[in-house]
């Protein structure tokens, strides 16, 4: 369950990605990408960034600023993002308004810096998209639209 696409020597085709994620997770990923594109000058790139333990993922950036990765899994995907030390105060201000799941993920983050860290948020339900977008906005506030 939730096995990732770990074969680094083979770049997955769009069809292979769709077959791995399944219809429901593909729909969640498409909604997340649409919402990100509404907020940011979104760039996305299929990458094998951290080796065989992480597998293939989609890197999302706003111009040159990395926003998050979506690691592709059987029946789901996991959004991984880093909250740096400078953004931890912003996160702490709104942490109590986030779900128990998000609070637990923050409490159990992979540490990076003095207070920051990496959050791994497995997307299983469409209502989690708003929360993931809030976390990404903490990392990098969306630019003001003209």
Buried (B, 14 or more C-beta within 10 A) or exposed (E): EEEBBEEEEEEBEEEBBBEBBBEEBBEBBEEBBEBBEEBBEBBBEBEBEEEEEBBBBBBBBBEEEBBBBBBBBBBBBBBBBBBBEEBBEBBEEEBEEBEEEBEEBBEEBEEEEEBBBBBBBBBBEEEBBEBBBBBBBBBBEBEEEE
